[in-house]
């Protein structure tokens, strides 16, 4: 601000409370005038205190504000022409301060003052962003340096950022990431000479990203270990039988990845299959056991009481090499400590153990302290819509389905997943006996009325499912709109936009 020289200009910086932080002035006369009204560091000029002014008003409006002469609320400010520009946080978009350019009311410098205020505000916002994300930018630079030196697995982890290349993505799952993240964050607060051994996580080297002598993250190079082989997705390999050979139907990449992970996991690793109800978790667990040549027994945790789990494990798995604990986190399931103890017993007895969860399991520290767990994400049916033609025809048990009918089924949302598709195809064949192909008109009206007339984006599917869930829960368009925070007219427009027909019209 030394460039102001003797100009009749003052630049004033204030925080989000309109409290002056700094003031730079070129002209001595203007300095005396500002001192007379206490326009100095530490004084507050919020609208609540001073009415309309060049500091408080931009904070209230979030916009550039020009206040000249008698436009000021306080008579003592009429000698000034003020132009204030808000300073906003680039992430939260909240106003965090204001920069004000003040001149004498009769100087005529409003145009130049407005330009200067805008430029200064933008410069401060850019510097705030740079300072706020210095650690992330340094970590990204460090990650790029590492990946330029190797084609192997590299992952960078900081407090708010995780970056990995494709090779690392094949090795890492939630349990690995948690361990690595804990180690990276621990390193930011500890002396590096005391760091823990990382061999168990497959780490071959570790380097650190620093800002001003402070560690902001770590970059790990990794290699596949025996444990990782059990948890990664093999690409271009034949570690498991083809999915079709174990009774699974579909060729979607995510579904095949889930099968490969399930079938190739080590016997010492508990396999937790996570997905929506009806998405095929139990079938994948059975297929994984079958691919390993094992006989499996299923224990339904939603049915068995906690005190019976241990007895059921002994009575029903004496001759089985694998055990599947189904519906582990369903509302009626045993408590986590109860099934955790049973799972440990099963693993210790040499059983191959599978768990199925309707939602993210959220393993807490110490829940299975002596057992390694690999999480297998199972895609919802709407996420593998390309498999619906072969699934529908498989479920039709030899009955042909027209391409037109299949295309309609592919557009459905399938909140009940494969189980719901099975019920629909069963109803189509039951209600339309004979050998003729099943067509669009054979799809139950109750499903057709909720099928969009066009393919939807992932965001649109999520919004439409929320609307349909609200309609199902309330039974009333008015109540559904209220629960969603929408007007009824907006709800109707959204349904019309997505092509959903609530009036049971033919497609």
LUMSEVEX-871720 format. One record per residue (C-alpha): residue number from 1; x, y, z. Coordinates in Angstrom, 3 decimals, decimal comma. Layout:
! LUMSEVEX-871720
VOKE    nr          X          Y          Z
VOKE   NUM          X          Y          Z
...
! end
This chain:
! LUMSEVEX-871720
VOKE    nr          X          Y          Z
VOKE     1      0,000      0,000      0,000
VOKE     2      3,050      2,261     -0,059
VOKE     3      2,066      2,988     -3,681
VOKE     4     -0,770      5,205     -2,411
VOKE     5      1,732      8,009     -1,909
VOKE     6     -0,153     11,232     -1,179
VOKE     7     -3,366     10,103     -2,911
VOKE     8     -6,677     10,979     -1,300
VOKE     9     -7,392      7,278     -0,717
VOKE    10     -7,611      4,981      2,290
VOKE    11     -7,873      1,181      2,127
VOKE    12     -9,497     -0,406      5,172
VOKE    13     -9,653     -4,121      6,004
VOKE    14    -12,265     -5,453      8,446
VOKE    15    -13,363     -8,888      9,643
VOKE    16    -16,811    -10,484      9,397
VOKE    17    -18,013     -8,401     12,366
VOKE    18    -16,959     -5,181     10,574
VOKE    19    -14,169     -4,741     13,115
VOKE    20    -11,274     -2,838     11,545
VOKE    21     -8,117     -4,945     11,271
VOKE    22     -5,893     -2,618      9,273
VOKE    23     -5,993      0,806      7,630
VOKE    24     -3,627      2,239      5,038
VOKE    25     -3,966      5,906      4,019
VOKE    26     -1,975      8,066      1,620
VOKE    27     -3,264     11,587      2,358
VOKE    28     -2,606     13,211      5,759
VOKE    29     -5,824     15,232      5,656
VOKE    30     -7,846     12,049      5,045
VOKE    31     -5,973     10,360      7,885
VOKE    32     -7,067     13,090     10,316
VOKE    33    -10,686     12,837      9,146
VOKE    34    -10,706      9,064      9,632
VOKE    35     -9,123      9,359     13,072
VOKE    36    -11,861     11,832     14,035
VOKE    37    -14,556      9,138     13,470
VOKE    38    -12,452      6,351     15,045
VOKE    39    -11,991      4,530     11,722
VOKE    40     -9,012      2,649     13,147
VOKE    41     -8,048     -0,934     14,088
VOKE    42    -10,199     -2,399     16,847
VOKE    43    -13,317     -0,296     16,214
VOKE    44    -16,534     -1,898     14,937
VOKE    45    -18,629     -0,427     12,111
VOKE    46    -21,402     -2,997     11,708
VOKE    47    -24,785     -1,909     10,349
VOKE    48    -26,276     -2,658     13,751
VOKE    49    -23,971     -0,066     15,318
VOKE    50    -23,458      2,497     12,554
VOKE    51    -26,244      1,962     10,031
VOKE    52    -25,429      2,118      6,314
VOKE    53    -21,660      2,348      5,739
VOKE    54    -18,897      0,913      3,581
VOKE    55    -17,877     -1,801      6,043
VOKE    56    -21,032     -3,138      7,683
VOKE    57    -23,378     -2,966      4,672
VOKE    58    -21,286     -5,169      2,295
VOKE    59    -21,158     -7,810      5,037
VOKE    60    -24,948     -7,766      5,359
VOKE    61    -25,676     -7,788      1,608
VOKE    62    -22,768     -9,895      0,397
VOKE    63    -22,326     -7,459     -2,493
VOKE    64    -20,183     -4,503     -3,512
VOKE    65    -21,681     -1,401     -1,894
VOKE    66    -21,085      2,283     -2,663
VOKE    67    -22,025      4,743      0,076
VOKE    68    -21,302      8,394     -0,586
VOKE    69    -21,716     11,540      1,508
VOKE    70    -25,215     11,869      2,944
VOKE    71    -26,047      8,237      2,064
VOKE    72    -24,279      7,373      5,307
VOKE    73    -26,532      6,897      8,322
VOKE    74    -24,140      8,707     10,692
VOKE    75    -23,600     12,415     10,053
VOKE    76    -19,916     12,140     10,896
VOKE    77    -19,370      9,965      7,804
VOKE    78    -20,817     12,428      5,252
VOKE    79    -17,329     13,686      4,401
VOKE    80    -16,435     10,280      2,959
VOKE    81    -17,220      8,301     -0,160
VOKE    82    -16,852      4,588      0,638
VOKE    83    -16,840      1,522     -1,604
VOKE    84    -16,821     -1,815      0,221
VOKE    85    -16,347     -5,264     -1,348
VOKE    86    -17,117     -8,429      0,651
VOKE    87    -14,424    -11,083      1,024
VOKE    88    -15,923    -14,575      0,787
VOKE    89    -14,621    -17,975      1,756
VOKE    90    -14,121    -20,006     -1,422
VOKE    91    -15,498    -23,208      0,134
VOKE    92    -18,328    -22,157      2,458
VOKE    93    -19,194    -19,013      0,428
VOKE    94    -19,632    -17,149      3,717
VOKE    95    -18,542    -13,531      4,023
VOKE    96    -15,392    -13,548      6,146
VOKE    97    -14,438     -9,898      5,838
VOKE    98    -14,632     -6,711      3,804
VOKE    99    -12,180     -4,451      2,010
VOKE   100    -13,167     -0,785      1,809
VOKE   101    -11,761      1,982     -0,379
VOKE   102    -12,546      5,379      1,141
VOKE   103    -11,966      8,811     -0,400
VOKE   104    -13,165     12,322      0,362
VOKE   105    -16,784     12,778     -0,694
VOKE   106    -15,826     15,452     -3,228
VOKE   107    -12,872     13,595     -4,786
VOKE   108    -14,844     11,970     -7,619
VOKE   109    -12,854      8,732     -7,462
VOKE   110    -15,768      6,286     -7,218
VOKE   111    -15,063      4,436    -10,487
VOKE   112    -11,417      3,800     -9,665
VOKE   113    -12,313      3,002     -6,051
VOKE   114    -14,823      0,345     -7,106
VOKE   115    -12,291     -1,324     -9,391
VOKE   116     -9,623     -1,263     -6,683
VOKE   117    -11,988     -2,723     -4,063
VOKE   118    -12,977     -5,604     -6,357
VOKE   119     -9,382     -6,399     -7,268
VOKE   120     -8,225     -6,342     -3,660
VOKE   121    -11,110     -8,572     -2,535
VOKE   122    -10,325    -11,123     -5,260
VOKE   123     -6,626    -11,070     -4,397
VOKE   124     -7,363    -11,674     -0,709
VOKE   125     -9,806    -14,493     -1,541
VOKE   126     -7,184    -16,152     -3,748
VOKE   127     -4,582    -15,925     -0,979
VOKE   128     -7,045    -17,333      1,565
VOKE   129     -7,691    -20,308     -0,730
VOKE   130     -3,973    -20,827     -1,225
VOKE   131     -3,287    -20,693      2,503
VOKE   132     -6,254    -22,908      3,344
VOKE   133     -5,236    -25,671      0,937
VOKE   134     -1,454    -25,367      1,144
VOKE   135     -1,214    -28,808      2,674
VOKE   136     -3,427    -30,413      0,041
VOKE   137     -1,517    -28,775     -2,821
VOKE   138      1,812    -29,860     -1,339
VOKE   139      0,539    -33,408     -0,848
VOKE   140     -0,742    -33,512     -4,444
VOKE   141      2,633    -32,302     -5,731
VOKE   142      4,397    -34,958     -3,650
VOKE   143      2,034    -37,663     -4,946
VOKE   144      2,652    -36,635     -8,571
VOKE   145      6,398    -36,730     -7,957
VOKE   146      6,127    -40,296     -6,631
VOKE   147      3,892    -41,556     -9,454
VOKE   148      6,311    -40,121    -12,016
VOKE   149      8,997    -42,464    -10,651
VOKE   150      7,035    -45,725    -10,551
VOKE   151      4,206    -47,623    -12,199
VOKE   152      3,494    -49,391     -8,944
VOKE   153      0,825    -48,710     -6,330
VOKE   154      0,975    -45,238     -4,767
VOKE   155     -1,471    -43,652     -2,350
VOKE   156     -1,304    -40,225     -0,709
VOKE   157     -3,229    -39,547      2,490
VOKE   158     -3,682    -36,318      4,387
VOKE   159     -6,172    -35,019      6,912
VOKE   160     -8,779    -34,122      4,266
VOKE   161     -7,503    -35,830      1,122
VOKE   162     -6,910    -39,343     -0,218
VOKE   163     -5,419    -39,873     -3,697
VOKE   164     -4,465    -43,196     -5,257
VOKE   165     -3,470    -44,430     -8,673
VOKE   166     -5,153    -47,383    -10,399
VOKE   167     -2,609    -49,879     -9,087
VOKE   168     -3,263    -48,844     -5,481
VOKE   169     -7,033    -48,865     -6,018
VOKE   170     -6,810    -52,588     -6,796
VOKE   171     -5,105    -53,239     -3,457
VOKE   172     -6,918    -50,893     -1,108
VOKE   173    -10,251    -51,363      0,594
VOKE   174    -11,833    -49,691      3,596
VOKE   175     -9,820    -51,525      6,256
VOKE   176     -6,531    -50,756      4,467
VOKE   177     -7,425    -47,101      4,016
VOKE   178     -8,307    -46,725      7,667
VOKE   179     -4,962    -48,168      8,759
VOKE   180     -3,010    -46,037      6,309
VOKE   181     -4,971    -42,909      7,181
VOKE   182     -4,394    -43,490     10,892
VOKE   183     -0,693    -43,906     10,217
VOKE   184     -0,493    -40,786      8,031
VOKE   185     -2,335    -38,622     10,550
VOKE   186     -0,297    -40,080     13,402
VOKE   187      2,851    -39,085     11,530
VOKE   188      1,689    -35,464     11,358
VOKE   189      1,895    -35,233     15,135
VOKE   190      4,807    -37,566     15,981
VOKE   191      8,520    -37,706     15,380
VOKE   192      9,176    -39,752     12,267
VOKE   193     11,923    -41,707     13,961
VOKE   194      9,254    -43,322     16,133
VOKE   195      6,978    -44,392     13,298
VOKE   196      5,384    -47,813     13,387
VOKE   197      6,266    -50,665     11,068
VOKE   198      4,085    -50,735      7,955
VOKE   199      5,043    -54,110      6,541
VOKE   200      1,671    -55,637      7,450
VOKE   201     -0,080    -53,145      5,171
VOKE   202      2,150    -53,933      2,179
VOKE   203      4,020    -50,620      2,424
VOKE   204      7,388    -50,675      0,663
VOKE   205      8,307    -47,023      1,222
VOKE   206      6,912    -43,934      2,899
VOKE   207      7,645    -40,286      2,195
VOKE   208      6,156    -37,188      3,754
VOKE   209      4,795    -33,893      2,480
VOKE   210      5,792    -30,889      4,584
VOKE   211      4,669    -27,276      4,791
VOKE   212      6,817    -24,957      6,909
VOKE   213      8,326    -27,909      8,744
VOKE   214      4,933    -29,436      9,543
VOKE   215      3,965    -32,815      8,081
VOKE   216      0,655    -32,510      6,218
VOKE   217      0,415    -36,044      4,849
VOKE   218      2,189    -39,165      3,727
VOKE   219      2,726    -40,855      0,364
VOKE   220      2,962    -44,637      0,459
VOKE   221      4,339    -47,010     -2,138
VOKE   222      2,746    -50,428     -1,820
VOKE   223      3,147    -53,979     -3,059
VOKE   224      0,614    -56,802     -2,997
VOKE   225      0,891    -59,081      0,036
VOKE   226     -0,785    -62,419      0,634
VOKE   227     -3,562    -60,596      2,463
VOKE   228     -4,034    -58,104     -0,368
VOKE   229     -4,358    -60,899     -2,899
VOKE   230     -7,440    -61,997     -0,993
VOKE   231     -9,002    -58,558     -1,054
VOKE   232     -8,217    -57,184     -4,498
VOKE   233    -10,008    -57,732     -7,789
VOKE   234     -7,946    -59,864    -10,154
VOKE   235     -7,815    -58,388    -13,656
VOKE   236     -7,161    -60,705    -16,569
VOKE   237     -6,580    -63,691    -14,259
VOKE   238     -8,401    -66,927    -13,538
VOKE   239     -8,235    -67,138     -9,753
VOKE   240    -11,887    -68,168     -9,496
VOKE   241    -14,376    -70,155    -11,524
VOKE   242    -16,412    -68,102    -14,020
VOKE   243    -19,472    -66,610    -12,343
VOKE   244    -21,794    -68,555    -14,642
VOKE   245    -20,290    -71,850    -13,451
VOKE   246    -21,399    -71,196     -9,875
VOKE   247    -24,976    -70,204    -10,701
VOKE   248    -24,516    -66,441    -10,943
VOKE   249    -26,071    -64,476    -13,786
VOKE   250    -24,647    -61,226    -15,141
VOKE   251    -21,543    -59,721    -16,662
VOKE   252    -21,457    -56,201    -15,207
VOKE   253    -17,942    -55,212    -14,167
VOKE   254    -18,863    -54,292    -10,576
VOKE   255    -20,815    -57,523    -10,099
VOKE   256    -17,993    -59,670    -11,462
VOKE   257    -15,538    -57,760     -9,274
VOKE   258    -17,667    -58,567     -6,220
VOKE   259    -17,677    -62,249     -7,172
VOKE   260    -13,922    -62,354     -7,782
VOKE   261    -13,241    -60,738     -4,416
VOKE   262    -15,575    -63,170     -2,669
VOKE   263    -14,228    -66,257     -4,407
VOKE   264    -10,522    -65,478     -4,037
VOKE   265    -10,404    -64,240     -0,442
VOKE   266     -8,119    -66,112      1,911
VOKE   267     -9,769    -68,623      4,297
VOKE   268     -8,309    -66,616      7,183
VOKE   269    -10,173    -63,487      6,055
VOKE   270    -13,813    -62,846      6,971
VOKE   271    -15,663    -61,699      3,853
VOKE   272    -18,290    -59,002      4,544
VOKE   273    -20,652    -58,473      1,604
VOKE   274    -22,335    -55,066      1,748
VOKE   275    -25,265    -53,956     -0,392
VOKE   276    -28,946    -53,118     -0,548
VOKE   277    -31,563    -55,739      0,390
VOKE   278    -32,182    -58,161     -2,447
VOKE   279    -29,001    -57,286     -4,352
VOKE   280    -27,602    -60,835     -4,288
VOKE   281    -25,234    -60,834     -1,309
VOKE   282    -26,275    -64,299     -0,124
VOKE   283    -26,003    -65,729     -3,642
VOKE   284    -22,495    -64,293     -3,938
VOKE   285    -21,498    -65,830     -0,610
VOKE   286    -22,820    -69,239     -1,701
VOKE   287    -21,001    -68,870     -5,009
VOKE   288    -17,782    -67,967     -3,217
VOKE   289    -17,985    -71,101     -1,093
VOKE   290    -18,891    -73,221     -4,123
VOKE   291    -15,974    -71,836     -6,122
VOKE   292    -13,663    -72,971     -3,316
VOKE   293    -15,255    -76,433     -3,327
VOKE   294    -16,819    -75,937      0,106
VOKE   295    -20,192    -76,910      1,503
VOKE   296    -21,815    -73,879      3,149
VOKE   297    -24,360    -73,467      5,912
VOKE   298    -26,391    -70,271      6,321
VOKE   299    -27,355    -68,830      9,702
VOKE   300    -29,959    -66,051      9,529
VOKE   301    -29,096    -63,550     12,262
VOKE   302    -32,476    -61,857     11,839
VOKE   303    -34,198    -65,066     12,951
VOKE   304    -31,842    -66,604     15,477
VOKE   305    -31,745    -65,050     18,938
VOKE   306    -28,383    -63,968     20,291
VOKE   307    -28,214    -66,733     22,868
VOKE   308    -28,844    -69,355     20,182
VOKE   309    -26,152    -68,246     17,738
VOKE   310    -23,388    -70,315     19,342
VOKE   311    -25,555    -73,432     19,472
VOKE   312    -26,677    -72,958     15,880
VOKE   313    -23,084    -72,607     14,772
VOKE   314    -22,174    -75,929     16,382
VOKE   315    -25,321    -77,853     15,399
VOKE   316    -25,499    -76,763     11,793
VOKE   317    -21,878    -76,476     10,702
VOKE   318    -20,262    -79,667     11,952
VOKE   319    -20,081    -80,995      8,391
VOKE   320    -19,689    -77,640      6,638
VOKE   321    -16,459    -75,950      5,681
VOKE   322    -18,071    -72,516      5,239
VOKE   323    -20,662    -70,579      7,216
VOKE   324    -22,690    -67,597      6,040
VOKE   325    -24,051    -65,205      8,670
VOKE   326    -26,926    -63,512      6,878
VOKE   327    -28,717    -60,234      7,732
VOKE   328    -26,089    -59,375     10,347
VOKE   329    -27,280    -55,799     10,872
VOKE   330    -30,996    -56,270     10,286
VOKE   331    -33,362    -54,852     12,964
VOKE   332    -33,907    -58,256     14,570
VOKE   333    -30,292    -59,392     14,483
VOKE   334    -28,194    -60,156     17,526
VOKE   335    -26,036    -57,403     18,983
VOKE   336    -22,607    -56,787     17,480
VOKE   337    -20,660    -58,271     20,429
VOKE   338    -22,801    -61,426     20,250
VOKE   339    -22,154    -62,223     16,608
VOKE   340    -18,556    -60,970     16,848
VOKE   341    -17,783    -63,689     19,383
VOKE   342    -19,467    -66,325     17,228
VOKE   343    -17,602    -65,155     14,129
VOKE   344    -14,276    -65,411     15,947
VOKE   345    -15,148    -68,931     17,080
VOKE   346    -16,022    -69,918     13,518
VOKE   347    -12,749    -68,555     12,161
VOKE   348    -10,715    -70,211     14,907
VOKE   349    -12,369    -73,545     14,123
VOKE   350    -11,161    -73,275     10,531
VOKE   351    -14,444    -72,265      8,921
VOKE   352    -14,585    -70,005      5,877
VOKE   353    -16,815    -67,144      7,093
VOKE   354    -19,067    -64,816      5,095
VOKE   355    -21,203    -61,982      6,501
VOKE   356    -23,955    -60,089      4,667
VOKE   357    -24,923    -56,518      5,567
VOKE   358    -27,772    -54,424      4,231
VOKE   359    -25,762    -51,274      4,944
VOKE   360    -22,145    -50,305      5,611
VOKE   361    -20,978    -52,504      8,482
VOKE   362    -18,933    -49,824     10,227
VOKE   363    -16,503    -52,105     12,006
VOKE   364    -15,433    -50,467     15,224
VOKE   365    -11,967    -50,946     16,689
VOKE   366    -11,903    -54,100     18,730
VOKE   367    -15,123    -55,549     17,305
VOKE   368    -13,159    -58,324     15,607
VOKE   369     -9,681    -57,596     16,966
VOKE   370     -8,175    -60,958     16,017
VOKE   371     -9,825    -61,390     12,627
VOKE   372     -8,997    -59,768      9,299
VOKE   373    -12,044    -58,527      7,380
VOKE   374    -12,365    -57,698      3,695
VOKE   375    -15,397    -55,656      2,591
VOKE   376    -17,017    -56,566     -0,726
VOKE   377    -19,365    -53,894     -2,154
VOKE   378    -22,320    -55,481     -3,979
VOKE   379    -23,897    -53,218     -6,627
VOKE   380    -27,623    -52,480     -6,623
VOKE   381    -29,592    -53,757     -9,618
VOKE   382    -30,152    -50,234    -10,967
VOKE   383    -26,357    -49,831    -11,024
VOKE   384    -25,995    -52,911    -13,230
VOKE   385    -28,979    -52,342    -15,521
VOKE   386    -27,045    -53,913    -18,398
VOKE   387    -27,514    -57,278    -16,636
VOKE   388    -31,322    -56,981    -16,518
VOKE   389    -31,939    -58,597    -19,960
VOKE   390    -30,058    -61,777    -19,081
VOKE   391    -31,389    -61,792    -15,502
VOKE   392    -35,010    -61,363    -16,591
VOKE   393    -34,762    -64,119    -19,197
VOKE   394    -33,020    -66,403    -16,706
VOKE   395    -35,784    -65,813    -14,152
VOKE   396    -38,429    -66,459    -16,820
VOKE   397    -37,185    -70,084    -16,917
VOKE   398    -37,293    -70,559    -20,664
VOKE   399    -40,139    -68,167    -21,424
VOKE   400    -39,082    -65,560    -23,964
VOKE   401    -39,311    -61,833    -23,171
VOKE   402    -39,446    -59,263    -25,958
VOKE   403    -36,731    -56,663    -26,349
VOKE   404    -39,318    -53,910    -25,813
VOKE   405    -40,322    -55,384    -22,457
VOKE   406    -36,689    -55,751    -21,441
VOKE   407    -35,987    -52,098    -22,265
VOKE   408    -38,891    -51,050    -20,046
VOKE   409    -37,595    -53,239    -17,209
VOKE   410    -34,157    -51,645    -17,573
VOKE   411    -35,621    -48,200    -16,893
VOKE   412    -37,251    -49,247    -13,610
VOKE   413    -35,627    -48,130    -10,347
VOKE   414    -35,745    -51,531     -8,601
VOKE   415    -35,576    -50,507     -4,938
VOKE   416    -36,051    -54,212     -4,122
VOKE   417    -33,240    -55,178     -6,517
VOKE   418    -33,014    -58,750     -7,891
VOKE   419    -35,626    -60,026     -5,452
VOKE   420    -38,127    -57,512     -6,821
VOKE   421    -37,230    -58,384    -10,429
VOKE   422    -37,795    -62,059     -9,610
VOKE   423    -41,241    -61,255     -8,207
VOKE   424    -42,172    -59,191    -11,283
VOKE   425    -41,051    -61,839    -13,781
VOKE   426    -42,837    -64,516    -11,755
VOKE   427    -46,047    -62,452    -11,862
VOKE   428    -45,672    -61,952    -15,622
VOKE   429    -45,380    -65,687    -16,289
VOKE   430    -48,066    -66,640    -13,759
VOKE   431    -50,655    -64,144    -15,003
VOKE   432    -49,966    -64,826    -18,683
VOKE   433    -49,762    -68,609    -19,194
VOKE   434    -48,735    -70,033    -22,531
VOKE   435    -45,682    -70,018    -24,763
VOKE   436    -45,986    -66,600    -26,415
VOKE   437    -43,252    -64,079    -25,572
VOKE   438    -43,868    -61,810    -22,610
VOKE   439    -44,299    -58,217    -23,776
VOKE   440    -44,712    -54,724    -22,338
VOKE   441    -48,414    -55,163    -21,622
VOKE   442    -47,608    -58,184    -19,446
VOKE   443    -45,550    -56,081    -17,030
VOKE   444    -47,748    -55,462    -13,963
VOKE   445    -49,446    -52,072    -14,059
VOKE   446    -48,303    -51,391    -10,510
VOKE   447    -44,701    -51,368    -11,746
VOKE   448    -45,276    -49,693    -15,109
VOKE   449    -46,804    -46,616    -13,567
VOKE   450    -43,562    -45,924    -11,703
VOKE   451    -41,154    -46,541    -14,593
VOKE   452    -39,581    -43,377    -16,060
VOKE   453    -40,161    -42,870    -19,773
VOKE   454    -36,472    -42,124    -20,316
VOKE   455    -33,132    -43,165    -18,819
VOKE   456    -32,223    -41,104    -15,751
VOKE   457    -28,928    -39,840    -14,427
VOKE   458    -27,740    -41,126    -11,055
VOKE   459    -28,812    -37,869     -9,377
VOKE   460    -32,250    -38,030    -11,014
VOKE   461    -32,693    -41,655     -9,921
VOKE   462    -31,847    -40,698     -6,332
VOKE   463    -34,354    -37,830     -6,351
VOKE   464    -37,096    -39,931     -7,938
VOKE   465    -36,542    -42,747     -5,448
VOKE   466    -36,848    -40,244     -2,594
VOKE   467    -40,167    -39,036     -4,031
VOKE   468    -41,517    -42,560     -4,533
VOKE   469    -40,373    -43,609     -1,050
VOKE   470    -42,218    -40,620      0,418
VOKE   471    -45,354    -41,488     -1,565
VOKE   472    -45,173    -45,091     -0,368
VOKE   473    -44,628    -44,036      3,245
VOKE   474    -47,397    -41,431      3,386
VOKE   475    -49,905    -42,696      0,827
VOKE   476    -50,662    -39,093     -0,086
VOKE   477    -49,145    -36,708     -2,611
VOKE   478    -49,803    -33,791     -0,269
VOKE   479    -48,123    -35,498      2,681
VOKE   480    -45,226    -36,704      0,521
VOKE   481    -44,626    -33,177     -0,768
VOKE   482    -44,689    -31,836      2,791
VOKE   483    -42,188    -34,452      3,996
VOKE   484    -39,871    -33,634      1,110
VOKE   485    -40,152    -29,887      1,630
VOKE   486    -41,780    -29,407     -1,780
VOKE   487    -45,030    -27,897     -2,922
VOKE   488    -47,516    -30,279     -4,531
VOKE   489    -47,100    -28,498     -7,851
VOKE   490    -43,325    -29,006     -7,681
VOKE   491    -43,787    -32,691     -6,886
VOKE   492    -46,110    -33,080     -9,903
VOKE   493    -43,615    -31,277    -12,133
VOKE   494    -40,774    -33,525    -11,015
VOKE   495    -42,797    -36,659    -11,700
VOKE   496    -43,800    -35,299    -15,101
VOKE   497    -40,181    -34,386    -15,806
VOKE   498    -39,088    -37,951    -15,063
VOKE   499    -41,968    -39,442    -17,035
VOKE   500    -43,545    -41,227    -14,067
VOKE   501    -47,292    -41,734    -14,468
VOKE   502    -49,279    -41,885    -11,237
VOKE   503    -52,579    -42,135    -13,100
VOKE   504    -52,089    -45,681    -14,405
VOKE   505    -51,881    -44,900    -18,105
VOKE   506    -50,541    -47,387    -20,638
VOKE   507    -46,945    -46,894    -21,757
! end
